Amino acid sequence: MSEVIVSDYGTRLTRTRIVRTDYRHFAWLVRNGADHPSGSGVNSLAGVENLGLQGECPTRLVVPREDGGWLRYEAPGQTPAFYLVFSDDAEARRTLHAAVSGVGQALRALHDSPVNVPVRASPPGIARLEDWLRNKGTAVGDSSRLFTEAVRILGEKRLSVAQGWIGELLANGDGSVLLHGAPSLGCLVPSPVRHKHHVLLTGEELSQGAPELDLGWILGEFAELRMLEAHGRMCLPTAIVAETARQLKVGYARPIDRRLTGMAATLRVLLHAHDAACYHVWDESLLDYLVFVAELVDGEGDGAQFPD
């Protein structure tokens, strides 16, 4: 059958198009948006096809190939794991937990891998956030407006603390590993067919840093969901979010530095507010994000940690 577009969405940072290639297979096409710091088009991924990290993990790291101005990822489905969080279907919940536990296993394998492919010195998201903090806003979108509100709500001291955390997570000495760079429920594609591998789209953000950066990145997403639910902006059982976060820890199955993980989770929440203001639209809910970030900074990210 010819390819059929089933979804097409994005912001001025990133565009995503999902196409059906046959009855049970899909391709996710990704490219930079009009205001992406690297310019429109696709990022160079020379060498990442040699990662060789498929292994036996239930969730596999899938790298893309270039395809007509897009990066093309082959995937088993059209629905990101993010939407399964809101489902009350028992089978959907089992699929979500298996996929997220598999992400933990896949990230552990990635973190154990030698850095033998060209990668960035830091995750692009962290680089955007660091640039925003250092320059006190930028000319993109409502960046400067967000920074003004951040100074009002967080204060210069908390913003300085957040900037210091970036340096600590990147300058991790001998503990620096190969990172996914931005793992999330949005780039995790569960397989709708039992006993088939789920996939985590991987490649564009490959970088180096503390392993807690990857784990905290996902925890920050869970923390954000809890915050939005508390403010009445989403309706979801918080127990599902907590159990899904536990599955990530079960899959990773390795001691982690809680302090570094909390830092990374906090930065993830702040970056999401930054990217929304810069590359999407201004919304007053971004002020809730800043209040939440202030609370997380004061607690060194403890409010975004793995549940006990």
N, C-alpha and C positions, 0 to 999 in steps of 0.2 A: 504494500500500500504506500501511497505517497505520504510524506510527512504533513501533519496537520498541527497548526498552532493551537494549543489549548489554553495558554495563559501568556500574557505579555504585560510586564509591570516594571516599576523602578522609580528612581529619583534622579536628580542631577549628579549623583555620585555613581550609581550603578544601575544598569538595565539588565533585566532577566527575561528570557523568553523560553517557554517550555513547549516542546513539540512531541507529539506521539509518532513514534517510528514504526510501530506495528502494534498488535493487540496488547502485548504486555510490556513493551519497552518504550522508554522515553529518552529524550535528550534535553538537558538544561543548557541553554546558551546564555553566556554572560559577557557583558562588555562594559567599559567605563561610560559613565554619564557625561553630559556636556561640561560639567564643572569639576570633574575628577582632577585631583592634583597632578596626576600623570598625563592629563589630556584625554581626549576621547579615543576610542579604539580599544585595543587589548594590551595587557601587560605581557612582557616577554617572559616565557616560562621555559627557556631552553634548558634541557637536562632533567626536568622534573619527571619526565616519563620513565626515568631510570631509578626512581625511588625504590621500587620492588618491595612494597609493604603490604601486599595483599594478605599473605598468611592465612591463618584459620580463624581470624576474628569474625564474629557475626556481623560486625560493621566494618566495611572495607573503605580505605582511603582511595578515592578515585580521582585521578588527575586528568586534565583536559587536553584536547588538541585544538589547534587553530582551525577555524572553519568560516571563511568568508567574512572576516572582521569580527567574529565572535570567538569566545572560548567555549568549546563544546564538551560537556560532561555526559557520559552515558549513565542512565539511572533506571532503577526498577519501577519508579512511580512518578506521579505528577504532584503529589502532596507532601510538603515539608512536615517534619515532625512537630513543628510549632502548633499546627492545628489539632493534633491528637491530644494536646494538653486539655483542650476544652471538651473532649468527648467523654460521655458517661458510659460508653460501650466497653464492656469488659475485654473484648478481643483487641480493640484499639489501644486500651491501656497496656495490655500485655505486649503488644507490638512496640509501643513507645518505650516501655521499660527495657525490653530486649535491645532495642536500637541504641538507647542511651548507655546501657551497660557496655554494649559493643564499642561505643565511642571511647569509653574509658580504656578498654583493652587496646584499641587502635592507637590512641594517643600515647599509651605506655610504650608500644612498639616503636612509634615515631620518635619519642624522646630517647629511646635506646639506640637509635640509628646514628651513624656517623654523618657529619655535615659534609657530604660529598657531592652536593648539587649546588648551583648558584642560588643563594637566598639573600634576603634583605638583612641589614644589620638590626632592624627592629620591625615589629609588625606595623603595617601601614596605618592602622587605626591609632596605635600609640603615637606614631609620628605626627598624625594630624592633630591629636590632642596636645602633644608637646608643643607644636608650633603655635597653636591657639593660646596656650598658657603663657608661652614665652613672649609672644607679640601682643598679648592683651587683646585678642580678637584679630580677625582678618577681614578682608573686603568681600568675602564670599557670603551671599545670602544675609541672614540675620546674625552672623557670627558676632559682630561687635555688640549688638543688642543683648545677646545671651551673656557675653562677658560682663557687661555692665550689671545685669541682673545677678550674675554669679558673685560679683564683688559685693553687691548689696546683701545677698542672702548668705553666702559662705564667708565672706570677708577675705582679705588678702592673706591672712595667716593660713587658713584652710587650703586655699588655692596653692600656696607655696608648699604645703605639706603634700598635696596631690602631685605637684611637679617633682618633688623629691622622691616620691614613690616610683615614678617612671624610671628615674635613674637607678634606683635600687633593684628594680625588676630586670633591667637590661644589663646592669653591671654585676652579674651574678657569678663572676669568676669561673672556677672549675665546674660550677653547677649549670652553666649555660648549655642548652640543648637545642636540637632542631625542633622548631615549633610549627604547628599548623598556622597559628597567627590570628585566627578569628573563628574558632569552632562555635557553632550555634545551632539551635533548633531549626533555623531557617535554611541552613545548608546541609542538614541531615535529611536524607530521603529514605524513609522506611520502605521495605518491600511489602506489598499487599499480599504476597504469596508466602505461606509458611515455609520455613526451612530454606528460604532464599536469603542472600546477603542484603543487608541494608548498606547504604553508602553515605559517606561524608565527603562532600565536594571539597577538594584539596588542591592547593597550588598557588593561587594568586597572592596569598598572604604568607607563604612560607618564609620563616625568619629564624632568629636566634634569641634566646633569653631564658629566664627561669621557667621551669616546667609549670610552675604555678600560674603563669600567665595564661596558658591554655585552659587549665581547669577553672581558674577564677573567671575567665571570660564567659564560660557557660553558667557558672554560679551567679554572675552579675545579671544574666538574662532571667534566671529564676527569681532573683531578688526583685527585679523590675516588675515581673508579673505579680508578685505578692504586693508590691507597692501600689500598682494600678488597681488591684482588687480591693485593697484597703480604702482607696479613694473612690470606689464605686465606678471606676472606668472600665472594669472588666468583671465578668462573673465566672469564677472558676473555683473549684474546691482546692483550698490551699494544701490539703493533705496530698493531693495528686502531685502538686509541685514538689513538696517535700520528699515524697517517695521517689520521684523521678531523679531528684538530686542525689538521693542515696544510691541509686543504681549507677550513677556516674562514678561514685566513690568505690562501689563494689567492683566495678569493671576495672578501674585503675589499679586497685589492690596494691597500693604502695604508700609508704608514709609520705606526707606532704607537709610543707611549712604553712601552718594556718595563717600566720600573719601575712605572708606573701600572697596567699590565695585571697585573703580579704582585701588586700590592696588592689589586686587585679580586678576583682569583682566590682569594687567601687569605681575604678577607672572606666570599666565597661559601661556602667550606668551613666557616668558623666559624658562619655563619648557618644552614647546614643542620643543624649540631649543635644550635644554639639552637632552631630550629623543631621538631626532633624531640623535644627535652626539654619544650618548652612545649605543643605541640599534638598530640603523638602519645603515645609511651610512653618511659619511661626504659629505656635499654639500655646495658650495660657497654661496648659498642663505641663509645659516645660519647667514652670516655676515649681511644681510639685517635685519634679526630678531634682532640682537644685536643693530643695529642702531635704529630700531624702539623702542626697550626696553629703550634705552637711552632717547629718546624723551618722552616716557611715564613716566619714572621716574622723569624727569624734570618737567612734568606737573601733578605729583601725579596721574597719570592714567586718567586724564581728557579726553585724546584722545580715550579712550576705553569705555566711559560712554554710558548709555542709550541715544538715540537721543532725542532731545527736542520735 
